Amino acid sequence: MSDHTAWLIDGKSALKRQVRIEVIGRTFLLYEPQWRSETFFFGDLVYRGKEGESHVFGLEDGIKERPKWKLGIKGDIPPELSGLLPRAKAPLLSNIGMLIIAFLCLAIVYFAAA
């Protein structure tokens, strides 16, 4: 993979760093100059949505959720990773759906008070 298509926010330093992804079977390592991450399993990744042009994945290892850890891949996901990464899921409720629910709740409260 190209060095400039993936980025990482590890949750400790809160800095967005350009990384290179090295795939080893069902695991991967992240590299940048003079630094290498621990080994992560593709099965521990969850899709968090899109941020700008990037698909963002979070890490949940079953023992302790790491909500600030983010791995982003700019643009389209490369073919060598598409079969290993979790599928992008559409949100359960869209913004319009949330607006309808808000109006229904408002109507219920209004008519219940009357």
Disulfide bonds with the S-S distance in Angstrom:
none
